[in-house]
Amino acid sequence: MQEVLKSFMNDPWWLISKSMSESFNEELEKELSPKHILFGKEAVAVARREDKDDVIFWIKKPNKYAVVHLTYSKETSSEFPITSLFTLSELEEYCKSVSKFY
């Protein structure tokens, strides 16, 4: 999965290690309320943004990527943590646009 992302992940995005991925996966599970769009979905952290609390998760079903702004607190609203879903091509465009302004 990371091989696909490697071609367009530039600063401020970093691909992450398996142990870091597990840590972010656990944090996401702690934060999600039952009404959140990612609640109950299999999510795997694959990259993070070095200058913000944004993490990219691959969501197995529906095979999309989510950019999640982690809050490091238990949320009760479906709005938090703020999450945007992308196809792979949309994610590439988004990451490249962020990198231009970094």
Residue, then its C-alpha position, 0 to 999 in steps of 0.5 A: m500500500q505504501e508503495v503506491l503512495k510513495s510516488f506523491m508523498n512529499d513534505p509535509w507528509w511522511l509515510i509511517s512505520k508499522s509501530m507508528s501506524e498501530s499507535f495512530n490506529e489505536e488513537l483513532e479508535k479512542e476518538l471516534s463516536p458511534k455516529h462518526i463516518l469511520f466508526g466500525k470501519e477497518a482503518v490503517a494509518v499510512a502517513r502523517r503530516e509533520d506540521k499538523d495532527d493530520v493522519i492519512f488512513w486507508i479505509k478497507k471498505p469502501n477502499k478510500y483514504a481518509v485524512v483525519h485531524l486527530t484531537y487526542s480526546k474522546e469525541t462525542s460528535s459525528e463532526f470530530p475528528i474532522t475527516s475527509l474521504f478521498t479516492l487514491s487519485e483525489l488523495e494524490e491531488y490533495c497531497k500535492s496541493v498541500s506540498k506546494f504551499y509547505 
